């Protein structure tokens, strides 16, 4: 087996297209998971069990079923109900929804880690409940959980290749398409593997720097 640099050169335009799709899916999926996870966490703290029970059932169901199954369901079943989105939109929503059930637990831990005295101080100042959450509790909780949320971003990056199953041409999708057309498998798949290693490593360095900044 010989390494063909020409194949690498031919593949690179496809690689950049796939990288853009991968980063789009990662960024948008992360935003959905962070926002929706916070919503789940807040709803689970409501005093009404009629709110907590269905939220708990939904999040447990999503967390306990494979992401790949959820992708196929949203992509194949929803159109039968008249709900149709592009493959990328479906994939982004599926990743965001799936990981929101994990970020929910991160937010829960962060909220519970806020000292009781902070709640008591807000009560003593007669702050409205919304003001207590937005000005006192959430800023402290989110600061504590940013490193853990960053770990899930890296996990989401590693799961983006699953979008290929619903025809999204991310990095792996582009590599597979190129390999099937050109009968060159080693070079494009190696490039993709190296790209994932580099992106994950850079993300971990950024996460460590952010963690040091928040701690100190």
Residue pairs with C-beta under 8 A, 6 or more apart in sequence:
1 186
3 186
3 187
4 184
4 186
4 187
7 182
7 184
7 187
7 188
8 187
8 188
8 191
10 178
10 182
11 174
11 175
11 178
11 184
11 187
11 188
11 191
12 191
14 174
14 175
14 177
14 178
14 188
15 171
15 174
15 175
15 188
15 191
15 192
15 195
17 169
17 174
18 169
18 170
18 171
18 172
18 173
18 174
18 175
18 192
19 171
19 195
21 88
21 168
21 169
21 170
21 171
21 173
22 157
22 160
22 170
22 171
24 88
24 92
25 88
25 91
25 92
25 95
25 160
25 163
25 168
25 170
26 153
26 156
26 157
26 160
28 92
28 96
29 91
29 92
29 95
29 96
29 99
29 156
29 160
30 96
30 99
30 152
30 153
30 156
31 96
32 92
32 93
32 95
32 96
32 97
32 100
33 95
33 96
33 97
33 98
33 99
33 100
33 102
33 103
33 152
33 156
34 100
34 103
34 149
35 100
36 96
36 97
36 100
36 103
37 99
37 100
37 101
37 102
37 103
37 104
37 106
37 107
38 103
38 104
38 107
39 100
40 55
40 59
40 100
40 101
40 104
40 107
41 104
41 105
41 107
41 108
41 111
42 133
43 51
43 52
43 55
44 52
44 55
44 56
44 104
44 108
45 111
46 52
59 100
59 101
59 104
60 101
62 70
62 97
62 98
62 100
62 101
63 98
63 101
63 102
67 94
67 95
67 98
67 159
67 162
68 162
68 165
70 94
70 97
70 98
71 90
71 91
71 94
71 162
71 163
71 165
71 166
72 165
72 166
74 85
74 90
74 93
74 94
75 87
75 90
75 91
75 166
78 84
78 85
78 90
85 93
87 163
87 166
87 167
87 168
88 163
88 168
90 166
91 162
91 163
91 166
91 168
95 156
95 159
95 160
95 163
99 152
99 155
99 156
102 152
103 149
103 152
106 145
106 148
106 149
106 152
107 141
107 142
107 145
109 145
109 148
110 140
110 141
110 142
110 144
110 145
111 137
111 138
111 141
113 141
113 144
114 137
114 140
114 141
114 144
118 136
118 137
118 140
119 132
119 136
119 137
121 136
122 131
122 132
122 136
122 137
123 132
127 135
127 136
143 214
144 214
146 210
146 211
146 214
147 207
147 210
147 211
147 214
150 203
150 206
150 207
150 210
150 211
151 207
153 203
153 207
154 200
154 203
154 204
154 207
157 196
157 199
157 200
157 203
158 196
158 200
160 170
160 171
161 170
161 171
161 172
161 173
163 170
163 173
164 170
164 172
164 173
164 176
167 173
169 177
171 192
171 195
171 196
172 192
174 188
175 188
175 189
175 191
175 192
178 184
178 188
179 185
179 188
179 189
